Amino acid sequence: MYAVVQVRGVVNTRREIKDTLKMLRLHHINHCVIAPDTPEMLGMIRKVKDFVAWGEITPETLETLMRTRGRLEGNDPLTDDYVREHTSYAGITELAGAVVEGEMKLRDIPGLKPVLRLHPPRKGYKSLKRTYPQGGALGYYGPEINELLYKMR
């Protein structure tokens, strides 16, 4: 599973980039989605690589994000009790492991919003105009995306 975070805005951007971000459900800066590892999704992510940060997410990071930023319809927080009632999992910890392994999707949980609205990272982004290997905040992070997501929790 990939975590995809929109880092840059889309003012004065080509229409196809805006449409791809809309298909990924990334409408605002600092929004995050969990995307499956499929060729179609990877193609969309590569198309918007100059506007997003992405990489492989771990179950521990996903659990932290779901506990702090997971929201239900009506802007209620996601709780272990809600997960127990509406899924076959005992809590958010088991659910996060199942989502990362690909056994379940976040949209299979009724009432859960598919987008995680994150806080801007503590200590800020490095640079919004450079890629991650160049010392910036854009593009492919690999497993280091978990450190960025921890700062944005």
C-alpha positions in Angstrom: 0.0 0.0 0.0 1.1 3.5 -0.8 0.4 6.6 1.2 0.0 9.6 -1.1 0.1 13.2 0.4 -0.6 16.3 -1.7 2.2 18.8 -1.0 1.7 21.5 -3.6 -1.3 23.5 -4.8 -2.7 23.3 -8.3 -3.0 27.0 -9.3 -1.9 27.4 -13.0 -1.6 23.7 -13.5 -2.6 21.6 -16.6 -6.1 20.2 -16.6 -5.0 16.6 -16.7 -2.9 17.0 -13.5 -5.9 18.5 -11.7 -8.1 15.7 -13.0 -5.7 13.0 -11.8 -5.5 14.6 -8.4 -9.3 14.6 -8.3 -9.4 10.9 -9.2 -7.0 10.3 -6.3 -9.3 12.2 -4.0 -6.6 14.8 -3.3 -8.5 18.1 -3.3 -6.4 20.1 -0.8 -2.8 20.4 0.4 -1.9 18.0 3.3 -4.6 15.5 2.4 -3.5 11.9 2.4 -5.0 8.8 0.8 -4.1 5.2 1.0 -3.7 3.7 -2.5 -3.3 0.1 -3.5 -0.2 -1.1 -5.2 -1.7 -1.6 -8.7 -0.2 -0.6 -12.1 -3.2 1.8 -12.7 -2.7 3.6 -9.4 1.1 3.7 -9.8 0.6 5.4 -13.2 -1.7 8.0 -11.7 0.8 8.7 -8.9 3.7 9.0 -11.3 1.7 11.5 -13.4 1.3 13.8 -10.4 4.7 13.2 -8.9 5.6 16.9 -8.9 2.7 17.7 -6.6 2.7 14.8 -4.1 4.9 12.8 -1.8 4.4 9.1 -1.7 5.8 5.8 -0.4 5.1 2.5 1.3 3.2 2.9 4.6 3.6 0.6 7.6 0.7 -0.7 9.8 2.0 1.2 12.8 1.9 4.5 10.9 -1.5 3.8 9.5 -2.8 2.9 12.9 -1.5 6.2 14.3 -3.1 8.2 11.4 -6.4 6.4 11.8 -6.5 7.1 15.5 -5.6 10.7 15.2 -7.1 11.8 11.8 -9.6 9.0 10.9 -13.0 10.6 10.6 -16.5 9.2 10.2 -19.5 11.0 8.5 -20.5 13.8 10.8 -16.8 14.5 11.6 -16.8 12.0 14.5 -13.5 10.3 15.3 -12.9 6.7 14.4 -12.9 4.5 17.5 -12.1 0.8 18.3 -15.8 0.4 19.2 -17.0 1.5 15.8 -14.5 -0.8 14.1 -15.7 -3.7 16.3 -19.4 -3.0 15.4 -19.0 -2.5 11.7 -16.2 -4.9 10.7 -14.9 -8.4 11.7 -11.7 -6.8 13.3 -11.2 -6.3 17.0 -9.8 -2.8 16.7 -8.0 -0.2 14.7 -4.7 -2.0 15.2 -5.9 -5.2 13.4 -7.7 -3.1 10.8 -4.6 -1.1 9.9 -2.7 -4.4 9.5 -5.4 -5.8 7.2 -5.5 -2.6 5.1 -1.7 -2.6 4.6 -1.7 -6.3 3.7 -4.4 -5.6 1.1 -7.0 -7.8 2.8 -9.4 -4.9 3.2 -9.9 -1.4 1.8 -10.8 1.7 3.8 -13.9 2.2 1.7 -15.3 -1.1 2.9 -15.9 0.4 6.3 -19.3 2.1 6.2 -19.2 5.8 7.1 -15.4 6.2 7.1 -14.1 9.1 5.1 -11.4 7.9 2.6 -9.2 11.0 2.9 -7.1 11.7 6.0 -6.8 15.5 6.6 -3.3 15.9 8.0 -1.6 18.7 9.9 1.3 20.5 8.2 4.5 18.7 9.2 6.2 19.8 12.3 9.4 21.8 11.4 7.9 22.3 7.9 8.7 20.8 4.5 12.3 21.0 3.4 11.6 22.4 -0.1 8.5 22.4 -2.2 10.4 22.7 -5.5 12.8 19.8 -5.2 12.4 16.0 -5.1 13.1 14.0 -2.1 16.5 12.7 -3.3 17.5 16.3 -4.0 16.7 17.3 -0.4 13.1 18.4 -1.0 9.6 17.2 -0.2 8.3 15.9 -3.6 8.1 12.5 -5.2 8.9 9.0 -4.0 10.0 8.6 -0.4 10.0 4.8 -0.1 9.7 3.7 3.5 10.8 7.1 4.7 7.3 8.4 4.1 6.4 7.1 7.5 8.7 9.7 9.1 6.9 12.5 7.2 3.5 11.1 8.1 4.5 10.9 11.8 5.4 14.6 11.6 1.9 15.3 10.1 -0.1 13.2 12.6 
